């Protein structure tokens, strides 16, 4: 039988989920502006899909179920001199919205920081409780 989740498990899992989210954002930003010779080969942004892990009422955290690709269409550009251009002289630019990715990065960073604060507060409360017992 698994041990019951505590505040450290809950926040740790939440921080891990936010790291997956930050990694996906980093991948998306790294591929923004990349081109492909085919529409199918063009990069599409990725996003983690989270689900709730609930042990009992009032005790829950999050896990990453899967990472999915966007269904946003790549942008076709006529650039006959490009080495990846097809027979018509077209290339397809990655389907990544850099502005949306920056917002995603800020949001996931703040959520990660919030969970760090939860851990720091829990640690402080535990230490204060131990001091009271002395």
VEXTI-768556 format. One record per residue: residue in three letters; z, x, y of N, C-alpha, C, O in turn. Coordinates in steps of 0.02 Angstrom, whole numbers, padded with zeros to 5 digits, always signed. Layout:
BEGIN
ALAZXYZXYZXYZXY/...
***
This chain:
BEGIN
UNK+00000+00042-00059+00000+00000+00000+00000+00044+00062+00037+00093+00065/UNK-00041+00027+00111-00044+00064+00174+00020+00053+00213+00050+00000+00211/UNK+00039+00105+00250+00097+00098+00294+00078+00054+00353+00020+00053+00374/UNK+00126+00019+00381+00111-00025+00438+00087+00016+00498+00108+00073+00508/UNK+00043-00014+00537+00018+00020+00597+00074+00023+00649+00113-00024+00657/UNK+00077+00079+00683+00123+00085+00739+00082+00098+00803+00021+00101+00801/UNK+00116+00105+00858+00082+00112+00922+00037+00174+00924-00015+00174+00957/UNK+00057+00226+00888+00018+00288+00886-00047+00278+00847-00100+00303+00866/UNK-00043+00241+00792-00103+00224+00752-00151+00181+00793-00211+00193+00794/UNK-00123+00131+00825-00164+00083+00863-00201+00119+00919-00262+00111+00926/UNK-00165+00157+00959-00197+00192+01015-00244+00247+00991-00297+00258+01020/UNK-00225+00281+00937-00268+00333+00909-00335+00306+00886-00387+00335+00898/UNK-00333+00248+00852-00395+00216+00829-00437+00193+00888-00499+00199+00888/UNK-00404+00167+00939-00440+00145+00999-00473+00204+01034-00530+00199+01058/UNK-00438+00261+01037-00466+00321+01068-00526+00346+01027-00576+00368+01056/UNK-00521+00344+00962-00577+00364+00919-00638+00320+00932-00695+00345+00935/UNK-00627+00255+00938-00682+00209+00952-00715+00225+01019-00777+00224+01025/UNK-00674+00240+01069-00702+00257+01135-00740+00323+01133-00788+00332+01170/UNK-00720+00369+01091-00757+00431+01083-00826+00418+01052-00875+00449+01073/UNK-00829+00373+01004-00895+00354+00976-00938+00325+01031-00998+00340+01036/UNK-00908+00282+01072-00945+00252+01128-00970+00305+01177-01026+00302+01200/UNK-00927+00354+01193-00947+00408+01238-01002+00451+01207-01048+00472+01242/UNK-00998+00464+01142-01051+00502+01108-01118+00466+01110-01170+00497+01121/UNK-01116+00400+01100-01178+00361+01104-01207+00364+01174-01268+00372+01182/UNK-01165+00359+01224-01188+00364+01294-01218+00432+01307-01270+00437+01340/UNK-01185+00485+01283-01211+00552+01292-01280+00560+01259-01325+00590+01287/UNK-01288+00531+01199-01353+00533+01165-01406+00497+01205-01462+00521+01212/UNK-01387+00439+01232-01434+00400+01272-01455+00438+01334-01515+00441+01350/UNK-01407+00467+01369-01424+00504+01430-01464+00567+01414-01509+00586+01453/UNK-01450+00599+01358-01487+00658+01338-01560+00642+01324-01605+00683+01334/UNK-01573+00581+01300-01641+00561+01282-01677+00522+01337-01737+00508+01331/UNK-01642+00506+01391-01674+00471+01448-01731+00514+01474-01723+00574+01486/UNK-01787+00484+01483-01845+00520+01509-01886+00555+01456-01940+00581+01472/UNK-01863+00556+01394-01903+00587+01341-01963+00542+01326-01961+00481+01337/UNK-02016+00572+01301-02076+00534+01285-02097+00545+01213-02077+00593+01181/UNK-02138+00498+01189-02164+00501+01121-02238+00482+01124-02262+00450+01171/UNK-02273+00503+01073-02344+00487+01068-02357+00417+01040-02413+00393+01041/UNK-02303+00385+01015-02310+00317+00988-02254+00273+01015-02200+00298+01031/UNK-02267+00209+01019-02216+00162+01042-02157+00161+00992-02099+00158+01013/UNK-02172+00163+00927-02120+00161+00876-02077+00224+00878-02019+00222+00860/UNK-02106+00280+00898-02070+00343+00899-02027+00354+00961-01987+00401+00963/UNK-02035+00311+01011-01996+00318+01073-01923+00304+01060-01905+00259+01022/UNK-01881+00343+01092-01808+00334+01084-01787+00268+01116-01812+00248+01168/UNK-01740+00235+01082-01709+00174+01109-01634+00185+01111-01605+00214+01065/UNK-01602+00163+01164-01531+00175+01172-01492+00145+01114-01512+00097+01082/UNK-01435+00176+01101-01392+00154+01046-01325+00131+01073-01303+00153+01126/UNK-01292+00086+01036-01227+00059+01055-01185+00049+00992-01209+00024+00942/UNK-01121+00068+00996-01077+00052+00940-01057-00022+00942-01051-00051+00996/UNK-01048-00051+00884-01024-00120+00878-00953-00116+00849-00942-00088+00796/UNK-00906-00144+00886-00836-00141+00867-00814-00205+00832-00843-00259+00843/UNK-00763-00199+00791-00731-00258+00763-00655-00247+00765-00631-00191+00768/UNK-00619-00302+00764-00546-00300+00767-00517-00288+00699-00539-00317+00649/UNK-00467-00245+00696-00428-00234+00635-00359-00262+00650-00321-00234+00689/UNK-00342-00318+00617-00278-00351+00630-00235-00347+00568-00253-00371+00515/UNK-00177-00316+00577-00130-00309+00521-00089-00373+00514-00080-00399+00459/UNK-00064-00397+00569-00025-00459+00571-00028-00482+00644-00049-00444+00687/UNK-00008-00543+00658-00011-00567+00728+00026-00519+00775+00084-00501+00763/UNK-00008-00499+00828+00022-00454+00877+00012-00381+00863+00031-00338+00903/UNK-00018-00364+00805-00030-00294+00788-00104-00287+00768-00123-00303+00712/UNK-00144-00264+00815-00215-00256+00799-00243-00196+00838-00215-00174+00888/UNK-00298-00172+00813-00333-00117+00845-00408-00128+00835-00429-00185+00822/UNK-00447-00077+00841-00519-00083+00839-00549-00031+00792-00520+00022+00781/UNK-00606-00047+00765-00644+00003+00726-00718-00005+00742-00739-00058+00766/UNK-00755+00047+00729-00827+00045+00739-00859+00019+00676-00852+00050+00623/UNK-00892-00038+00680-00926-00067+00622-00991-00030+00607-01006-00012+00550/UNK-01030-00021+00660-01096+00011+00652-01121+00031+00721-01093+00012+00772/UNK-01175+00069+00721-01208+00088+00784-01279+00059+00779-01314+00071+00731/UNK-01299+00022+00830-01364-00012+00829-01408+00015+00885-01384+00039+00936/UNK-01473+00010+00874-01522+00029+00925-01541-00032+00966-01542-00088+00942/UNK-01556-00020+01029-01577-00073+01074-01645-00099+01054-01685-00063+01024/UNK-01659-00162+01070-01726-00189+01057-01768-00186+01121-01822-00216+01125/UNK-01743-00150+01172-01780-00142+01234-01845-00103+01220-01846-00057+01180/UNK-01898-00124+01253-01963-00093+01242-01970-00027+01280-01946-00020+01336/UNK-02003+00021+01248-02018+00085+01281-02069+00072+01336-02108+00025+01333/UNK-02068+00115+01386-02114+00108+01443-02178+00149+01430-02175+00209+01418/UNK-02235+00114+01432-02299+00147+01421-02323+00178+01486-02322+00146+01539/UNK-02344+00240+01482-02368+00276+01540-02435+00309+01523-02442+00340+01470/UNK-02483+00303+01569-02547+00337+01558-02542+00407+01585-02537+00418+01646/UNK-02544+00455+01539-02537+00525+01557-02581+00566+01510-02556+00598+01464/UNK-02648+00565+01522-02694+00596+01474-02684+00671+01463-02703+00697+01411/UNK-02656+00706+01511-02646+00778+01504-02583+00797+01464-02572+00856+01450/UNK-02543+00748+01447-02480+00762+01411-02496+00781+01339-02539+00749+01307/UNK-02463+00832+01312-02478+00854+01243-02463+00800+01189-02491+00803+01135/UNK-02419+00753+01205-02404+00700+01156-02446+00637+01165-02438+00589+01128/UNK-02490+00637+01215-02530+00577+01230-02573+00558+01169-02598+00601+01134/UNK-02580+00492+01159-02622+00467+01105-02696+00470+01125-02712+00498+01178/UNK-02739+00441+01085-02811+00443+01098-02829+00409+01164-02879+00428+01195/UNK-02790+00360+01186-02802+00326+01250-02772+00363+01309-02781+00343+01366/UNK-02735+00417+01296-02702+00455+01349-02635+00426+01369-02611+00440+01424/UNK-02604+00387+01325-02540+00355+01340-02482+00390+01305-02489+00416+01250/UNK-02425+00389+01339-02361+00410+01308-02311+00354+01320-02321+00312+01364/UNK-02258+00353+01280-02206+00302+01287-02140+00336+01305-02117+00381+01270/UNK-02112+00313+01360-02049+00341+01383-01990+00304+01351-01994+00244+01339/UNK-01937+00341+01338-01877+00314+01306-01851+00252+01342-01853+00248+01403/UNK-01828+00204+01303-01800+00142+01330-01725+00153+01344-01682+00130+01306/UNK-01711+00187+01399-01642+00203+01419-01635+00188+01493-01674+00213+01534/UNK-01586+00147+01510-01569+00132+01580-01513+00179+01601-01455+00168+01584/UNK-01530+00232+01637-01481+00283+01656-01423+00255+01696-01366+00277+01687/UNK-01437+00208+01740-01383+00179+01781-01333+00141+01736-01273+00148+01745/UNK-01358+00102+01690-01315+00066+01643-01275+00114+01600-01217+00101+01584/UNK-01305+00170+01582-01271+00220+01541-01214+00253+01580-01161+00267+01552/UNK-01224+00265+01644-01171+00294+01685-01112+00245+01692-01054+00266+01690/UNK-01127+00181+01699-01074+00130+01702-01037+00129+01635-00975+00126+01633/UNK-01073+00132+01580-01044+00133+01513-00998+00194+01504-00944+00189+01475/UNK-01021+00251+01530-00981+00312+01525-00916+00306+01563-00863+00325+01537/UNK-00918+00279+01623-00857+00271+01664-00809+00223+01630-00749+00235+01627/UNK-00836+00167+01605-00794+00116+01573-00760+00143+01510-00700+00133+01501/UNK-00797+00177+01467-00768+00203+01405-00718+00259+01420-00668+00266+01385/UNK-00732+00299+01471-00686+00351+01492-00620+00322+01516-00567+00348+01499/UNK-00623+00269+01555-00562+00236+01579-00523+00205+01522-00461+00209+01521/UNK-00557+00175+01474-00522+00145+01417-00488+00199+01375-00432+00190+01351/UNK-00521+00256+01368-00491+00312+01332-00428+00335+01370-00376+00345+01339/UNK-00433+00343+01436-00376+00364+01477-00319+00313+01472-00261+00333+01472/UNK-00335+00249+01470-00283+00197+01463-00244+00207+01399-00183+00199+01398/UNK-00278+00223+01345-00244+00233+01281-00204+00298+01280-00152+00301+01247/UNK-00226+00348+01316-00186+00409+01324-00121+00392+01360-00068+00416+01342/UNK-00127+00350+01411-00067+00329+01449-00019+00289+01405+00042+00297+01410/UNK-00046+00247+01361-00003+00209+01314+00036+00258+01271+00096+00249+01261/UNK+00002+00309+01245+00036+00358+01203+00090+00397+01242+00144+00409+01216/UNK+00074+00415+01303+00123+00452+01344+00183+00408+01359+00240+00432+01357/UNK+00172+00344+01373+00227+00298+01387+00270+00289+01325+00332+00289+01329/UNK+00239+00280+01267+00276+00271+01205+00318+00333+01190+00376+00327+01170/UNK+00289+00391+01199+00326+00454+01187+00386+00458+01234+00441+00476+01212/UNK+00376+00442+01297+00430+00444+01346+00486+00395+01328+00545+00412+01333/UNK+00468+00335+01306+00518+00285+01287+00557+00307+01225+00618+00297+01221/UNK+00523+00338+01178+00557+00362+01118+00606+00418+01136+00662+00419+01112/UNK+00584+00464+01178+00628+00519+01199+00688+00493+01238+00744+00518+01230/UNK+00677+00443+01282+00733+00413+01319+00782+00379+01272+00843+00383+01282/UNK+00757+00346+01221+00800+00313+01172+00841+00365+01133+00900+00354+01121/UNK+00811+00420+01115+00847+00473+01079+00902+00501+01124+00958+00514+01101/UNK+00887+00511+01187+00937+00537+01235+00996+00489+01242+01053+00511+01249/UNK+00982+00424+01240+01036+00374+01245+01083+00379+01185+01143+00366+01191/UNK+01056+00398+01128+01096+00401+01067+01140+00463+01064+01184+00466+01020/UNK+01130+00510+01107+01170+00573+01106+01235+00565+01143+01274+00613+01146/
***
